[in-house]
Amino acid sequence: MKIYGPVPSWRLGNSLGVDLVDAPPGYSKACPFNCLYCHLGHKGTRMSEPVQVDLPTKDFDNLFAKIDETKPDYITFSGQGEPTLNLNLGQAAKRIKEMCNIPIAVLTNACFAPRKDVRAGLDMCDVVIAKIDAPTQDLFEKINQPAKGIRLADIIGGIKSINTKVCIQTLVFSCANTTNADDDTIGALMDVYRDINKSRPIEVLLGTVTRPSDDENLRPVDSKKLSGIAERISEECGIKARYFSEKEQKKVNRNISQDKLAAEMTDLLLRRPCTREEIISRFDGSDPAVVLDKLIGRGVLGLKVLDKKDYYVVL
């Protein structure tokens, strides 16, 4: 179990990340999907069955210390590994709830939600943010590139059976000849939202490409279009919809050594490319700019550009 952040999240505020599944050596991620827009790149391993991964007591001790130090708004299961690949997700959530009163979120592609044992783990969390980027199997396979045998209809059915709060996250974008931002696809996605909402109330979270990947054809949707789609969902479906917008970074005051700072920066950037402003805001008070420049100079970190913004990544 790896702890990283807190991450500045437009959905969850100051979000302390907990990664329940390590990517194997030489891979950037462990996931049943290989989404076109993935900011972890496309050198992942497609794990298609959940397994039990041990959660050592010392990891929870480290998590508690980090919670006490950073005072996050949410604790979020996410990172290099799809959280539901670890069947101990529910156990992890239970132990965290015994430690503190901070709400727990999980970011998931929901491909294992049809499984009762996986849903039991998800139900231990306060909010499940489940990914649906396409309304049809064909577009789902183009955008999310799932492991063989994963069906969108099964994912939707699994989401309907989750018993805790659910948000549906859709990332709207274009990449070469593939897009889900056209009016027809948005209309069909709205039918999916309505279908799920009949079984259980949901909220829709609309994002776009805000982190660089290794595909130069990725193109984000501008905020005006995002807001228009959100308004359309709210008006035509009667479902609350929020959309990504740039916000001033909330500073997290830290007072840690430069060695620890370098390690924490690396852990964060392995899981989420960040701008210089975002990184500095996470480690305010510990000379983060100095350490960041040292890591760049040593070749540990590099830069990727998206939409004319520089993002730091681990090389």
N, C-alpha and C positions, 0 to 999 in steps of 0.2 A: 504494500500500500504506500503510495507516494502522495505527499501533501505539497501543494504549490499555490502560489498567489499570496494574498487575495488578488483576484482578477477583476478589472473594471467591467461589469456586465450591464448592458442596457436593460436586460430583462430582470436581473436579480440584485442590482446594486453592487456592493462590495462582496464578492463571492469567493470563498475559500475553497479551492479545488481539492478533491480527493480522488486519486486515480487507483481503482481497484484491480486493474489488470495491466501488467507490464508488457510492453512490446518486446518481442524476442530480439536478441542482439542482431544488428544489421537491418532491422525493420523500423519504420517510422510510426507504426500503429498496429494494433490488433483489433480487427473489426470485420464483421460479415459483409460490410459495404465497402465500396471504394469510390465515394461520391466525386463527381467531376470537380466540385469546388473545394474539396477538402484541404484545409490549410496545413494539414500534416503531410501533404503530398500523396504520392501514389505508390510508395514502396512499402506497402503494408502486407501483413499476413492475414488471409481471410479465414478466421476461426468461425466455424459454423455450428458449434455446439457449446453450450455453457458448461463450465466445470467449477468445482469448488477450489478456490484459491485461499490458502491460509491467511489469516489476519493477525499477525503477532501483537501481543499486548503492548510492546514497546512502540509500535506504530500509533496506537491510540494515545499513549502517553505523549508522544511528539505532537499529535493532533491537538490534544488538550492544551499543551503549552502554546501552540500557534494560535489557537482560538483566543486564549487569554491575552496574547500579545497584540493581535490584530483586530479583535472585536468585529468579525464579519457580519454582514446582513443575512447571508445564507451560507450554508455548507453544501457544496455541490459535487455529486458524483459525476465525473467527466474525465477527460484527459486523453492519453494515448490509447487507452483500451475502452471499448464499448462496455459500460458498467454492468450490463446484464449478462455478460460473459462469465461473471463471477457469481455463482449461486449463493455465496455468502453476503450478497448485497444487503439482504434483510437483516442479517446478524450485525453487519456494520452499522446500519441505520439505528437498530435497537441500542447498541452500545453508545452511539453518539447521543441519542436521546437521554440516556442515563447520565451523561456527562454535562449536558447543557440544554438550554431552552431555545437554541438557535434553529430556525426552520431548515429542513433538509430538502434539497432539490436533486433531481437526477435528469441529466440530458441523455436521451436514448433514441436509437433508431426504431425501437419497439418491435424489432423483428422476432424477438422471443416472447413477446406479450401473449401469444396464444397459449403458452405453457403456464399451467396453474402454479408451479413452483416459482417461476420467475415473477408472476403477478403478485404472489405473496410477498416477495422482496420489495417490489415497487410500492405495494400498499403500505409499507412501513415508512415511506417518505411522505413529506408534506405536499410536494407537488412533483408531478411527472411531466417533463417537457418532451413530448414525443414528436419525432420528425415525420412529416408527410410533405413531399415536394412535388408529387405528381398524382393525377387522378386516374391514370390507367397503368396497367402492367407494362405496356410497351414503353411509355415515357419513364416510368419508375426504373426500368432496367437501363435505360439510356443515362439517366441522371445519377442514380444511386449505385448502379453496377453491383447488385447484391450477389452473394454466393448462390450457387445453383439450388433451385428448389424453393427459394423464398418468394412468397406471393403477397402482393399488396393487399389483396382481399383478406388474407389471414391476419395481417398486421392490423388492419382496420377493425376486424372482429375482436382481436386481442385488446386493443385500446378501449373498445366499448365495455370490456369486462373488468377494467381497472377500477378499484373502489376508492381511490384517493383523488385529490384534485388533479385535473389534466389540462395542460395547455398543448395545443397543436402548433408546432413551429414549422413554418414554410420559408425556405430560402428562395427568393425570386431573383433570377439572373439569366444571363445568356452565355453560351460558350459555342463559338463557331456556328453550326447550324442547329443547335439544340437550345431551346428556351422553354421556360414555363411562365413567362411574363406576358404572353399574348392574351387577349380578351377571352378567347374560347377556353383556353386552359384554366384561366382564373375562374371562369364560370363553372367549369367542371369540378375544380377544387372546392368551390362553394357548395356543390352538391355533396361532396364528401364530408365537409364540415357539418352540414345540416344533418346528414345521416348519423354521424357520431353524436351530435348534440341531442338527438332524439333519445338516445340511450343514457346520456349523462351530460350535464352542462360542461361546456368547454370555453376556453379563451383561445384566440388565435394570435400568434406572435409572428409577425412578418419581418424577416431579415433579408439582407442581400449580401453580396460578396464584399466583406470588409477586411479580410485577411488574405494575403497573397498565397497562392498555391504554386505548383510547378507547371501549370498550364497558362501560357501567355494569352490564350484566347478568351479567358474569363472576363466578363463585363458585368459590373453592378448595375442595379436599377437606381435611378436618382430618387431623392427623398420625396419629390413631388408626386412621382408615380406610386411610390410605396404608400404615401398618405391617401392617395386616391383609391388604391386597392383596399386599404383598411376601411375607408369610409363606405365603399361599396359593400364589403362584407357586413359591416355593422347595420347598414340600412336594409339590405336585401335578405340577410340571414337572421338578423336580430341577435347576433353573436358579438360580444366585445372583441375588438381587434386592436392590438398595439403594433407599432412599427418602429424599426430602428431609426434613431436620430442621434447625431453627435451631441455629447454632453461634456461639460467641464469635468475633468477628473477629480474625484474626491481623494484627498491625500491620506495615506496611511503612515502614521509616524512610527518609525522603527529606529532602534538603536542597537545595531548588531555589527560584528566585526566584518572587515572587508572579505575575509575568506568565506565566512558564512553567507555574506551578501552575494559573492560570486556564484556560490553553489545554488542559492535560491533563485538567482536570475536565470541560471542555466536550466534548472528544473522547470521554471515557468515558461521559458521560451521554447523548450522542447515540445510543450503542449499547446502553446498559443503564441504566434508571432505578435509582437507589440511595437508600437511607436515609441520613440524616445520619451515623449511626454508621459505615456502610460507607465513605462518602466519606472521613471523617476518618481511618479506619484505613488507607486507601490512601496517605495523604500525611502520615504522622506525622512531626512535627519541622519542618514548613514552614508553620505557622499556617493549616491548611486551613479552620478555622471562619471565620476573618476573611475569607478570599478567597471562601468560599461565600456568606457574607452580602452581600458586595459584589456578587457576580453576581446574587443575588436582587434587591438594591436597584436594579441597573441594568436589570432586566427580561430578563436573558439566561436565567435559570433560573426555573422555577416549580415548583409542587407538585401532585402527584396523590395521591389516597388509595386504598388498597386494604386491606381487612380492618383498618381503623382505624389503618393505618400511613401516614406521609407519605413520599413518594418524590420526589426531585428529578429534573426533566426539563428538557431544553433547549426553550425556547419558539420 
